Each structure stands twice: as structure tokens, then as C-alpha cells.
Amino acid sequence: MGFKCGIVGLPNVGKSTLFNALTATAAAEAANYPFCTIEPNVGKVAVPDKRLEEIAKIANSAKIIGTQLEFVDIAGLVRGASKGEGLGNQFLGHIREVDAIIHVLRCFEDDDITHVEGQIDPLRDAEIISMELMLADLESLERRESTLAKKAKGGDKESAALQNLIQKVLPVLQEGLPARAAKISEEEKPLFKQLQLLSSKPVLYVCNVHESEAATGNAFSEKVKDFAQKENARHAVISASIESEISSLSSEEEKKEFLVSLGLHETGLVQVIREGYRLLDLLTFFTVGPKEARAWTIFHGARAPQAAGVIHSDFERGFICAETISYQSYVEYSGEQAAKSAGKVRQEGRDYLVQDGDIFHFRFNV
């Protein structure tokens, strides 16, 4: 299990350059004119995790398989997209299919690259797209409410529950706030998800700056940081051009030297993945043996049988127990056998909450 992030933004903010760099492909054409991305390009990236390399080395695993992050490069939206302007509603539809939104904001000046709004203002850009998503949601809910009201009067309990939820969300959107700002109870969350609201998705604002400002950020990115904090969203500062250069380097040594020369200690990809994990409240667990060491992704709050189900549905269906070692214990005792002798291997049952870095061996019977 990975997760899918849609890369959105106004035209010419660096979305496709970032997508190409992150996925190390040229699948999306990066050009200095709007709408060069017509169909959403999809790229999968292995999530870097030093813990996976470490446990593979200890177990002498023949193969290492990381978990993956999926990026979807969605064409540039413009003011009026919710009413069909630009390439309009078809791209709003693509956003419905992703788990989270990576909103790229142009935070650099360059006279050679045009801006669809005429001048650089990342907060205005953020609000334009946010407003288009909210307007699309508002129209969707207003249209659905009348249909649900009829069904609710006929005694349909689910329609009545959905109608009540819509009546809770509509005032929030009418105030100019995203649907994720609505106060939704734990019991209502499954129904809320059914509404498939664009502005309910968690957002990571990515500030695209000049190479010289990647390590420090600039006045534009500072404004975005404050804006994101007020919205309870996350943010990252990267340079798409740096990511593009890094993706063309062949060796890890070259990449490290290049980063150090710019005053950086990690790539933008690592930042985006880390912030994305926090955004979606994800964690990583591992399975390890002589054949392969593998990382898996699951949501915080998941229990052991659900983790087993990520690997195979039969594991969850016939779950007996999970033999569990923490990453720290596995490394400290140099493997499973010594950890077991030291009493660090635990048998966990159905109610066990998965912890980040857990190493599992599932026992099941189907």
C-alpha cells in the first residue's frame, strides 16, 4: 500500500518539472505555455528508508523492496475552472481520485517564464485553486441535497444521514472555507468520505524557489508557511530545477556532493514524502528474511490483522498472531535469533496497534 498524491497548481509554476524530477521520467512535457499537460501523468517512486537497507543487510536479504508513493501530474487549473474555464471540470475529476493534494506554488521571479495571473503572488495562487475546489464542492452538494431530501422523506436512513452531513458542510463552504474545516465526528467520517469533496483532501503546499534559495527559502515561502499553518496544512520548500538536476545524476555520491554544494542535506523528494506521510498519518512496517526485505505502508491506528491484510487478504482472514520485533531491537541484537533470545520478540494479537518500524512475521490459518 502506498498513497496517491495529485500535483496541482496554476500553469507555469513548475508542476511538470517537479513531476519529471520526482519520477525521473520525461513523461510530462514541461513547456513555457499553459495546458502542456493534457492527460494526468502517473509515476511511482520508491520511498527511501534507511531502516529497510539496515535490516536487509543484517538478514542478508537477496532483494530489497520499498513501499511506493504515486504521483499524478494534473494539468494546470485556472480561475473559473469550476465553471469549465481553461481545461475545467475534467481535471477537477482527476483530483477526486487522489488521497492528498500537493499544491505547487511559484515562489520565484523569472521574466522569461510567464505567469498566467501576470505577477508572482503564491497566496493569491493558493486561494484561486482553493476557491475553485470549494466552488465545485458547493455546486455538487447543493445538487445532491435536493435528491437526498426526497429519499430521506421516503424513509431512506442513509440518505437522511448524508443530508444531515451536507447541511453541516454547506455553511462551511459558503463561508469560503474548505470542506476539511468542517467539524466531522468519528462516526460521520465514512459518510463524509463518500461525498468525495475536493476541498476535503489534505494539502501539502510545495514552494518552488530558485536554486540559491532552496536551503533558506525566501519571503514568498515564509508567507506560504504562515498560510499553511493557519489552514492546518503542511508545507515544503524545494527547487524543481535542483530536483531535475539531481534526477539526471547517476551515482548516489554525485547526488550527495551536489546537495552539499548547495547547502542541502536531503532532496526535495525526501521532504515531499516525509511531509506526505505526516499529512496522511501513515506509518511503515517491515517484513524481512533471506529472500527479501520489504517495507509496507499503513495508516496510524491500524491493528495487526489489517497490517497482515496489506500483504495478502488471506493473512487477515486467517490471522492468528503477529510475531513482532521493533526496528531498534532488531538492529541492536543484529537479527531475529538474538532478539528472540533476549526476549525482544513479542506475540501480538488482534487488538495490537501497529507501531512505526515494527518488523512482523504473521501466523495465519485459512
C-alpha positions, 0 to 999 in steps of 0.5 A: 500500500502506498498513497496517491498524491495529485500535483496541482497548481496554476500553469507555469509554476513548475508542476511538470518539472517537479513531476519529471524530477520526482519520477525521473521520467520525461513523461510530462512535457514541461513547456513555457505555455499553459495546458502542456499537460493534457492527460494526468501523468502517473509515476511511482517512486520508491520511498527511501528508508534507511531502516529497510537497507539496515535490516536487509543487510543484517538478514542478508536479504537477496532483494530489497523492496520499498513501499511506493508513493504515486504521483499524478501530474494534473494539468494546470487549473485556472480561475473559473475552472469550476465553471469549465474555464481553461481545461475545467471540470475534467481535471477537477475529476482527476483530483477526486481520485487522489488521497492528498493534494500537493499544491505547487506554488511559484515562489520565484521571479523569472521574466522569461517564464510567464505567469498566467495571473501576470505577477508572482503572488503564491497566496493569491495562487493558493486561494484561486485553486482553493476557491475553485475546489470549494466552488465545485464542492458547493455546486455538487452538494447543493445538487445532491441535497435536493435528491437526498431530501426526497429519499430521506422523506421516503424513509431512506436512513442513509440518505437522511444521514448524508443530508444531515452531513451536507447541511453541516458542510454547506455553511462551511463552504459558503463561508469560503472555507474548505470542506476539511474545516468542517467539524466531522465526528468519528462516526460521520467520517465514512459518510463524509468520505463518500461525498468525495469533496475536493476541498476535503483532501489534505494539502501539502503546499510545495514552494518552488524557489530558485536554486540559491534559495532552496536551503533558506527559502525566501519571503514568498515561502515564509508567507506560504508557511504562515498560510499553511499553518493557519489552514492546518496544512503542511508545507515544503520548500524545494527547487524543481530545477535542483530536483531535475538536476539531481534526477539526471545524476547517476551515482548516489555520491554525485547526488550527495556532493551536489546537495552539499554544494548547495547547502542541502542535506536531503532532496526535495523528494525526501521532504515531499514524502516525509511531509506526505506521510505526516499529512496522511498519518501513515506509518511503515512496517517491515517484513524481512528474511533471506529472500527479501526485505520489504517495507509496507505502508499503513495508516496510524491506528491500524491493528495487526490483522489489517497490517497482515491484510496489506500483504495478502487478504488471506493473512487477515482472514486467517490471522492468528498472531503477529510475531513482532520485533521493533526496528531498534531491537532488531538492529541492536541484537543484529537479527531475529535469533538474538532478539528472540533470545533476549526476549525482544520478540513479542506475540501480538494479537488482534487488538495490537496497534501497529507501531512505526518500524515494527518488523512482523512475521504473521501466523495465519490459518485459512 
